[in-house]
Amino acid sequence: MSQYGIQSMLKEGHKHLSGLDEAVVKNIEACIQLSTIIRTSLGPNGMNKMVINHLDKLFVTNDGATIVNELEVQHPAAKLLVLAGKAQQEEIGDGANLTISFAGELLSHAGELIRMGLHPSEIISGYTKSIKKVIEILDELVEEGSETMDVRNKEEVVKRMKAPVASKQFGQEDILSSLVADACIQVCPKNPANFNVDNVRVAKFLGGGLHNCTVVRGMALKSDAVGSIKKMQKAKVAVFAGGVDTSATETKGTVLIHNAEQLENYAKTEEAKVEELIKAVADSGAKVIVSGAAVGEMALHFCERYKLMVLKISSKFELRRFCRTVGAVAMLKLCQPNPDDLGYVDSISVEEIAGVRVTIVKNEEGGNSVSTVLLRASTDSILDNLERAVDDGVNTYKAMCRDSRIVPGAAATEIELARRVKEFSFKETGLDQYAIAKFAQSFEMVPKTLAENAGLNSMEIISSLYAEHAAGKTKVGIDLEGGVCKDVSTLQVWDLHVTKLFALKYAADAACTVLRVDQIIMAKPAGGPRRGDQPAGMDED
């Protein structure tokens, strides 16, 4: 049977959607669905989502990035929003939720405009003009005196960190942000722009509560020391990546043994060899041996004899971090270490936290390059949520090291942007003024959502916010606890300027990309296992 038109050009089994109704409106609908899922978990009173991924793992969280990562979005247009969210998560580490919900809101307004008869390209030009204007306005809204900031001043840091942490753990942000601020300030290098997020580790332990959380200068390893020596003070450390054991020789040889004495001597030489190696390590001044693989029985025996503490770290990533903490160089085979290769720890001890043996490596004086936040909570999912909150805090710290400018939080910035962009739309002639007005209206999503999630009347709140802002009080936002509008500078709710800037920029880009699509052509899916599926049992590393 011969086919006509586009059918004859493509393989059978393909799908071809074109035109406004089929392609554009369908795309917009898919994106709106995604943003409705994400939107309800925006802000401090955001609802939690229960996501069960394809491996039956359960996530209970209100962290936009996690939800989106685990949802496995299929629809190509909605995937664009997911990518925008991921870009934001990687660039700033916070605000993925805002990005996706705002892009969804922009698209839903674009859908209304398309039904009114506007062409997508006019909407795109309107949106592009608006985002340029928004970037200008954002710069004007920056709080005075916030450009310069001492990143080692805890009060300043906590002030900027509270909002991102509160959006994950409302009501506990004070405890958490002070913990995270401590951890970050400890590992902040001379030039703060080089701050490395990986240097703040999180160790999670069941049991206890938030008030038991502490910050350790150094590392916490979830393992026990191998030998019987559990404590060392001010010791040098030798790190062996290849394991502490007698190694088999490279070549194969046959040994003829004639009588019993030779046999005994043969066994003794092996012992002597191991002892010689361990003695060499002990003579170099090292008191602690860290091994990346198995520790042999005989080697352990001699380590005990020379009073060396032995640790085993099987993950090579952990081993690298350990080397960074103590300033050691990992050696490949067991030999006498150079004095330069040795690291130094102030104290290394095995403690018991909630029934788990934990080796705590402290490095107070020296170049302290890693600090660990020990989190305690009653269930796994709470721990995961705390970890995400800490993550957001640390990422915010990194962002503020690059650019410490802040804008008012609690939807004050958004309402001001909405008001200013609305005014800007009246000055425009041409059809894109409608798009600009809709762009302004999209900002109302933030206060509306914040109010709805907190169970307040969103209409009243938005109108009173507009009234306050029209009177020139640009810092008035929502006080979620009192359910009223207040000046946010008294509430100390600030958002970082970069977070907002990138979130809105990525959202507008994603929305415009979706609107530019006018045809979708999908080939027939190939058989066989899906690409990107990991084989069963594989780990993320």
C-alpha positions as CSV (number, residue, x, y, z in Angstrom):
1,M,0.0,0.0,0.0
2,S,1.6,3.3,-1.0
3,Q,1.3,6.2,1.3
4,Y,1.1,9.9,0.5
5,G,2.4,13.1,2.0
6,I,4.6,13.0,5.0
7,Q,3.7,9.3,5.7
8,S,5.7,8.2,2.6
9,M,8.8,10.1,3.8
10,L,9.1,8.7,7.3
11,K,9.2,5.1,8.7
12,E,5.9,3.6,9.8
13,G,5.1,3.9,13.4
14,H,6.2,7.5,13.7
15,K,4.0,10.2,15.1
16,H,3.8,13.6,13.5
17,L,2.0,16.5,15.3
18,S,2.0,20.0,13.8
19,G,0.1,23.2,14.0
20,L,-1.0,25.3,16.9
21,D,-3.6,23.0,18.4
22,E,-1.7,19.8,18.2
23,A,1.9,20.8,18.9
24,V,2.0,24.1,20.7
25,V,-1.0,23.7,22.9
26,K,-0.2,20.1,23.8
27,N,3.3,21.1,24.7
28,I,2.1,23.9,26.9
29,E,-0.4,21.6,28.6
30,A,2.3,19.1,29.4
31,C,4.5,21.8,30.9
32,I,1.7,23.2,32.9
33,Q,1.0,19.7,34.4
34,L,4.6,19.5,35.5
35,S,4.7,22.9,37.0
36,T,1.5,22.3,38.9
37,I,3.1,19.3,40.5
38,I,6.2,21.3,41.5
39,R,4.4,24.5,42.4
40,T,2.6,23.3,45.5
41,S,5.9,22.6,47.2
42,L,7.3,26.1,46.7
43,G,8.3,28.0,49.7
44,P,8.5,27.3,53.4
45,N,4.9,25.9,53.8
46,G,5.3,23.9,50.6
47,M,3.6,20.5,50.6
48,N,5.6,17.3,50.4
49,K,5.5,15.0,47.5
50,M,5.7,11.3,47.7
51,V,7.6,10.0,44.7
52,I,8.3,6.3,44.2
53,N,10.9,5.9,41.5
54,H,11.4,2.9,39.1
55,L,13.6,1.1,41.7
56,D,10.8,1.3,44.3
57,K,12.7,3.8,46.4
58,L,10.5,6.2,48.3
59,F,11.2,9.9,48.4
60,V,9.2,12.2,50.6
61,T,10.4,15.7,49.9
62,N,9.5,19.2,48.9
63,D,12.8,19.9,47.1
64,G,11.9,20.7,43.5
65,A,15.2,19.3,42.0
66,T,14.8,15.9,43.7
67,I,11.2,15.6,42.7
68,V,11.9,16.4,39.1
69,N,14.9,14.1,39.0
70,E,12.9,11.1,40.3
71,L,9.8,11.7,38.2
72,E,11.4,10.4,34.9
73,V,9.5,12.9,32.7
74,Q,8.7,11.4,29.3
75,H,7.1,14.3,27.4
76,P,9.8,16.1,25.4
77,A,8.5,19.6,26.1
78,A,8.2,19.1,29.8
79,K,11.7,17.7,29.7
80,L,12.9,21.2,28.6
81,L,11.6,22.6,31.9
82,V,13.2,19.7,33.8
83,L,16.5,20.7,32.1
84,A,16.0,24.3,33.1
85,G,15.5,23.2,36.7
86,K,18.6,21.0,36.6
87,A,20.6,23.9,35.1
88,Q,19.6,26.1,38.0
89,Q,20.3,23.4,40.5
90,E,23.8,23.0,39.1
91,E,24.5,26.7,38.6
92,I,23.2,27.9,42.0
93,G,22.1,24.9,43.8
94,D,18.8,26.4,44.9
95,G,15.7,27.8,43.2
96,A,15.0,24.9,40.8
97,N,11.4,25.0,42.1
98,L,11.0,28.7,41.3
99,T,12.4,28.1,37.8
100,I,10.0,25.3,36.9
101,S,6.9,26.8,38.4
102,F,7.6,30.2,36.8
103,A,8.2,28.7,33.4
104,G,5.0,26.8,33.7
105,E,3.2,30.0,34.7
106,L,4.6,31.8,31.7
107,L,3.5,29.0,29.4
108,S,0.0,28.9,30.8
109,H,-0.4,32.6,30.1
110,A,1.1,32.1,26.6
111,G,-1.6,29.5,26.0
112,E,-4.3,32.1,26.8
113,L,-2.6,34.6,24.4
114,I,-2.5,32.0,21.7
115,R,-6.2,31.3,22.1
116,M,-6.8,35.1,21.8
117,G,-5.0,34.8,18.5
118,L,-1.5,36.1,19.1
119,H,1.3,34.4,17.2
120,P,3.9,32.6,19.3
121,S,6.7,34.7,17.8
122,E,5.0,37.9,19.2
123,I,4.8,36.3,22.6
124,I,8.4,35.3,22.4
125,S,9.5,38.8,21.5
126,G,7.4,40.2,24.4
127,Y,8.9,37.7,26.9
128,T,12.4,38.5,25.7
129,K,11.8,42.2,26.2
130,S,10.3,41.6,29.6
131,I,13.2,39.5,30.9
132,K,15.7,42.2,29.8
133,K,13.6,44.7,31.7
134,V,13.4,42.3,34.7
135,I,17.2,42.1,34.9
136,E,17.4,45.9,35.0
137,I,14.8,46.2,37.7
138,L,16.4,43.4,39.8
139,D,19.6,45.4,39.9
140,E,17.7,48.4,41.3
141,L,16.0,46.3,44.0
142,V,19.3,45.2,45.5
143,E,19.6,46.1,49.2
144,E,22.1,48.9,49.7
145,G,25.4,47.9,51.3
146,S,25.0,44.2,50.5
147,E,27.5,44.3,47.6
148,T,30.4,44.0,50.0
149,M,30.2,41.3,52.5
150,D,32.6,39.5,54.8
151,V,31.9,35.8,54.0
152,R,33.5,34.8,57.4
153,N,31.0,36.9,59.4
154,K,28.5,34.4,60.7
155,E,25.6,36.9,61.1
156,E,25.8,38.1,57.5
157,V,26.0,34.5,56.2
158,V,23.0,33.3,58.3
159,K,21.0,36.3,57.1
160,R,21.4,35.3,53.5
161,M,21.1,31.6,54.2
162,K,17.9,31.6,56.2
163,A,15.5,31.8,53.3
164,P,16.8,28.9,51.2
165,V,17.1,26.7,54.3
166,A,13.6,27.7,55.5
167,S,12.1,26.7,52.2
168,K,13.2,23.1,53.0
169,Q,12.9,23.0,56.8
170,F,10.5,25.7,58.0
171,G,10.7,26.4,61.7
172,Q,14.2,24.9,62.1
173,E,16.1,27.3,59.9
174,D,17.8,29.1,62.8
175,I,19.5,25.9,64.1
176,L,20.3,24.6,60.6
177,S,21.6,27.8,59.1
178,S,23.9,28.4,62.0
179,L,25.3,24.9,61.7
180,V,25.8,25.2,58.0
181,A,27.3,28.7,58.4
182,D,29.8,27.3,60.9
183,A,30.8,24.4,58.6
184,C,31.2,26.7,55.6
185,I,33.2,29.4,57.3
186,Q,35.6,26.7,58.6
187,V,36.5,25.5,55.2
188,C,36.4,28.8,53.4
189,P,39.7,29.3,51.6
190,K,41.8,32.5,51.5
191,N,40.1,33.6,48.3
192,P,36.4,32.9,48.9
193,A,35.6,32.6,45.2
194,N,37.4,29.2,45.3
195,F,35.0,27.7,47.9
196,N,34.4,24.1,47.1
197,V,30.9,22.7,47.9
198,D,32.4,19.2,48.2
199,N,34.3,20.3,51.3
200,V,31.3,20.3,53.5
201,R,30.3,16.8,54.1
202,V,27.1,15.5,55.6
203,A,26.9,12.4,57.9
204,K,23.5,11.1,58.7
205,F,22.7,9.1,61.9
206,L,19.3,7.8,63.0
207,G,18.1,8.7,66.4
208,G,18.3,11.9,68.4
209,G,16.9,15.1,67.1
210,L,17.9,18.4,65.4
211,H,19.4,19.7,68.7
212,N,21.9,16.9,68.7
213,C,23.4,18.0,65.4
214,T,27.0,19.2,65.5
215,V,29.8,20.3,63.2
216,V,33.1,18.4,63.1
217,R,36.2,20.1,61.8
218,G,37.4,17.2,59.8
219,M,35.7,14.0,58.7
220,A,33.4,11.4,60.1
221,L,33.9,7.9,58.6
222,K,31.1,5.4,59.2
223,S,33.5,2.6,60.0
224,D,35.5,1.2,62.9
225,A,39.2,1.1,63.3
226,V,40.6,-2.3,62.3
227,G,43.0,-3.0,65.1
228,S,42.6,-2.7,68.8
229,I,44.0,0.9,69.0
230,K,41.0,3.2,68.8
231,K,42.5,6.6,69.7
232,M,45.5,8.7,68.6
233,Q,46.4,12.3,69.3
234,K,48.5,14.5,67.2
235,A,49.7,11.8,64.9
236,K,51.2,11.5,61.4
237,V,49.2,9.5,58.9
238,A,50.4,7.3,56.1
239,V,47.8,6.5,53.4
240,F,48.2,3.4,51.2
241,A,45.7,3.1,48.4
242,G,46.6,-0.5,47.5
243,G,46.0,-2.2,50.9
244,V,48.4,-3.3,53.6
245,D,49.3,-6.9,52.9
246,T,52.0,-9.1,51.6
247,S,51.8,-8.9,47.9
248,A,52.2,-11.9,45.6
249,T,55.2,-11.6,43.4
250,E,54.9,-10.6,39.7
251,T,56.8,-13.7,38.5
252,K,56.0,-17.3,39.1
253,G,58.7,-19.4,40.6
254,T,59.1,-22.9,41.9
255,V,60.9,-23.5,45.2
256,L,62.4,-26.9,46.0
257,I,62.7,-27.5,49.7
258,H,64.9,-30.4,50.8
259,N,64.4,-30.6,54.5
260,A,62.4,-29.3,57.4
261,E,64.7,-26.5,58.4
262,Q,64.5,-24.9,55.0
263,L,60.7,-25.0,55.2
264,E,60.7,-23.3,58.6
265,N,63.2,-20.6,57.4
266,Y,61.0,-20.1,54.4
267,A,58.0,-19.2,56.5
268,K,60.1,-17.0,58.7
269,T,61.4,-14.9,55.9
270,E,57.8,-14.0,55.0
271,E,57.2,-12.8,58.5
272,A,60.5,-10.9,58.6
273,K,59.6,-9.2,55.3
274,V,56.3,-8.0,56.5
275,E,57.8,-6.9,59.8
276,E,60.5,-5.0,57.9
277,L,57.8,-3.1,55.9
278,I,55.7,-2.2,58.9
279,K,58.8,-1.2,60.8
280,A,59.8,1.1,58.0
281,V,56.4,2.8,58.1
282,A,56.6,3.1,61.9
283,D,60.2,4.5,61.7
284,S,59.1,7.2,59.4
285,G,57.1,8.7,62.2
286,A,53.6,7.6,61.1
287,K,51.3,6.5,63.9
288,V,48.2,5.9,61.8
289,I,47.9,3.7,58.7
290,V,45.0,4.2,56.4
291,S,44.5,1.4,53.9
292,G,42.3,1.6,50.7
293,A,41.8,-2.2,50.5
294,A,42.1,-5.3,52.7
295,V,44.5,-5.4,55.7
296,G,46.3,-8.7,56.0
297,E,46.3,-10.7,59.2
298,M,50.0,-10.8,59.6
299,A,50.4,-7.1,58.7
300,L,47.8,-6.2,61.3
301,H,49.7,-8.3,63.9
302,F,52.8,-6.2,63.3
303,C,50.9,-3.0,63.2
304,E,49.6,-3.8,66.7
305,R,53.1,-4.7,67.9
306,Y,54.4,-1.3,66.7
307,K,51.3,0.4,68.2
308,L,50.0,1.7,64.9
309,M,46.3,2.5,64.5
310,V,44.8,1.0,61.3
311,L,41.8,2.4,59.4
312,K,40.3,0.9,56.3
313,I,38.5,3.2,53.8
314,S,37.1,1.1,51.0
315,S,35.5,3.9,48.9
316,K,38.2,5.6,46.8
317,F,36.2,8.8,46.8
318,E,36.2,8.8,50.6
319,L,39.9,8.0,50.5
320,R,40.6,11.1,48.3
321,R,38.6,13.3,50.7
322,F,40.5,11.8,53.6
323,C,43.8,12.7,51.9
324,R,42.5,16.2,51.5
325,T,41.5,16.5,55.2
326,V,44.9,15.3,56.5
327,G,47.0,16.6,53.7
328,A,48.5,13.2,52.8
329,V,49.5,11.7,49.5
330,A,48.1,8.2,48.9
331,M,50.9,5.7,48.1
332,L,50.3,2.8,45.8
333,K,52.3,0.1,47.5
334,L,53.5,-0.6,51.0
335,C,56.9,0.9,51.3
336,Q,58.7,3.5,53.5
337,P,56.8,6.8,53.0
338,N,58.6,10.0,52.4
339,P,58.1,12.6,55.1
340,D,56.4,14.8,52.5
341,D,53.8,12.1,51.8
342,L,52.6,11.9,55.4
343,G,49.5,13.7,56.6
344,Y,48.8,15.0,60.0
345,V,45.7,14.8,62.3
346,D,45.1,16.5,65.6
347,S,43.0,13.6,66.9
348,I,41.5,10.5,65.5
349,S,39.1,8.5,67.6
350,V,36.4,5.9,67.3
351,E,33.2,7.1,68.9
352,E,29.7,5.6,69.1
353,I,26.9,7.7,67.8
354,A,23.4,6.1,68.0
355,G,24.8,2.6,68.0
356,V,27.0,3.2,65.0
357,R,30.8,3.1,65.3
358,V,32.1,6.3,63.8
359,T,35.7,7.3,63.3
360,I,36.1,11.0,63.7
361,V,39.2,12.6,62.2
362,K,39.7,16.1,63.5
363,N,42.1,18.5,62.0
364,E,41.8,21.8,63.9
365,E,44.9,23.8,63.4
366,G,46.3,22.8,60.0
367,G,45.0,23.7,56.6
368,N,41.5,22.6,57.5
369,S,39.9,21.7,54.2
370,V,36.9,19.5,55.1
371,S,34.2,19.9,57.7
372,T,31.3,17.5,58.4
373,V,27.8,18.3,59.6
374,L,26.5,15.4,61.7
375,L,22.8,15.3,61.3
376,R,20.5,13.5,63.6
377,A,16.8,12.8,63.1
378,S,14.2,10.1,63.8
379,T,13.5,8.7,60.3
380,D,15.4,8.3,57.1
381,S,13.2,10.6,55.1
382,I,13.6,13.4,57.6
383,L,17.4,12.9,57.4
384,D,17.3,13.1,53.6
385,N,15.3,16.3,53.9
386,L,17.7,17.8,56.4
387,E,20.6,16.8,54.1
388,R,18.9,18.7,51.2
389,A,18.4,21.7,53.4
390,V,22.1,21.6,54.3
391,D,23.0,21.2,50.6
392,D,21.0,24.3,49.7
393,G,22.6,26.2,52.5
394,V,26.1,25.3,51.3
395,N,25.3,26.1,47.7
396,T,23.9,29.4,48.8
397,Y,27.2,30.1,50.6
398,K,29.1,29.3,47.4
399,A,26.8,31.7,45.5
400,M,27.2,34.4,48.0
401,C,31.0,34.0,47.8
402,R,30.7,34.9,44.2
403,D,28.1,37.6,44.5
404,S,26.7,38.7,47.8
405,R,24.0,41.1,46.7
406,I,20.6,40.4,48.2
407,V,17.0,41.4,47.3
408,P,13.9,41.3,49.6
409,G,12.4,37.8,49.9
410,A,8.9,36.6,50.8
411,A,7.5,37.6,47.4
412,A,8.3,41.3,47.9
413,T,10.7,41.3,44.9
414,E,8.2,39.4,42.7
415,I,5.3,41.8,43.4
416,E,7.6,44.8,42.7
417,L,8.7,43.2,39.4
418,A,5.1,42.5,38.5
419,R,4.2,46.1,39.1
420,R,7.2,47.6,37.2
421,V,6.9,45.2,34.2
422,K,3.2,46.0,34.0
423,E,4.0,49.7,33.8
424,F,6.6,48.9,31.2
425,S,3.9,47.1,29.1
426,F,1.8,50.2,28.9
427,K,4.7,52.1,27.2
428,E,5.1,49.4,24.5
429,T,3.2,49.7,21.3
430,G,2.6,46.6,19.1
431,L,1.2,43.2,20.0
432,D,3.9,42.2,22.3
433,Q,2.6,44.5,25.0
434,Y,0.0,41.8,25.7
435,A,2.8,39.3,26.2
436,I,4.6,41.7,28.5
437,A,1.5,42.3,30.6
438,K,1.1,38.5,30.9
439,F,4.7,38.2,31.9
440,A,4.1,40.7,34.7
441,Q,1.0,38.8,35.7
442,S,3.0,35.5,35.9
443,F,5.0,37.0,38.9
444,E,1.8,36.9,40.9
445,M,2.2,33.1,41.0
446,V,4.9,33.4,43.7
447,P,2.9,35.3,46.3
448,K,-0.3,33.4,45.3
449,T,1.4,30.1,45.8
450,L,3.1,31.1,49.0
451,A,-0.2,32.3,50.4
452,E,-2.1,29.2,49.2
453,N,0.5,26.8,50.6
454,A,0.2,28.6,54.0
455,G,-3.6,28.4,53.8
456,L,-4.2,32.1,53.5
457,N,-6.5,34.0,51.2
458,S,-4.3,34.7,48.2
459,M,-6.5,37.3,46.6
460,E,-6.5,39.5,49.6
461,I,-2.8,39.1,50.1
462,I,-1.9,40.0,46.5
463,S,-4.1,43.1,46.4
464,S,-2.8,44.4,49.7
465,L,0.8,43.7,48.5
466,Y,0.1,45.7,45.3
467,A,-1.4,48.5,47.4
468,E,1.7,48.7,49.7
469,H,4.1,48.6,46.7
470,A,2.1,51.3,44.8
471,A,2.6,53.5,47.9
472,G,6.4,53.1,47.4
473,K,7.1,50.5,50.1
474,T,9.1,48.1,47.9
475,K,10.1,45.8,50.7
476,V,6.7,44.6,51.8
477,G,6.3,40.8,51.5
478,I,4.1,38.1,53.1
479,D,4.7,37.2,56.7
480,L,3.6,33.6,56.5
481,E,3.3,33.0,60.2
482,G,1.1,36.0,60.9
483,G,-0.7,35.8,57.6
484,V,-0.3,39.5,56.9
485,C,1.9,41.7,54.8
486,K,5.0,43.1,56.5
487,D,8.3,44.8,55.7
488,V,10.7,41.9,55.0
489,S,13.7,43.8,56.3
490,T,12.2,43.5,59.8
491,L,11.6,39.8,59.2
492,Q,15.1,39.3,57.9
493,V,14.0,37.3,54.8
494,W,16.4,37.9,52.0
495,D,17.0,36.1,48.7
496,L,20.2,36.1,46.8
497,H,20.2,38.3,43.7
498,V,22.0,35.6,41.6
499,T,19.5,32.9,42.5
500,K,16.5,35.0,41.5
501,L,18.3,36.3,38.4
502,F,19.2,32.9,37.0
503,A,15.9,31.3,38.0
504,L,13.9,33.9,36.1
505,K,16.3,33.8,33.2
506,Y,16.3,30.1,32.8
507,A,12.5,30.0,33.2
508,A,12.0,32.6,30.4
509,D,14.5,30.8,28.2
510,A,12.7,27.5,28.7
511,A,9.3,29.0,28.1
512,C,10.5,30.6,24.8
513,T,12.1,27.4,23.7
514,V,8.8,25.5,24.2
515,L,6.9,28.2,22.3
516,R,9.2,28.1,19.4
517,V,8.3,24.5,18.6
518,D,5.6,24.2,15.9
519,Q,6.0,20.5,14.9
520,I,6.8,17.4,16.8
521,I,8.0,14.4,14.8
522,M,8.6,11.3,16.8
523,A,10.2,8.2,15.3
524,K,9.0,4.8,16.3
525,P,10.7,3.9,19.6
526,A,13.5,1.3,19.2
527,G,13.1,-2.0,20.9
528,G,15.6,-3.3,23.5
529,P,16.5,-1.8,26.8
530,R,16.1,1.9,27.1
531,R,19.1,4.2,26.8
532,G,20.2,5.7,30.1
533,D,19.0,2.7,32.1
534,Q,21.8,1.5,34.3
535,P,22.3,-2.2,34.6
536,A,20.7,-3.6,37.7
537,G,22.8,-3.2,40.9
538,M,25.0,-0.4,39.6
539,D,25.8,2.4,42.0
540,E,25.7,6.1,41.1
541,D,29.4,6.7,41.5
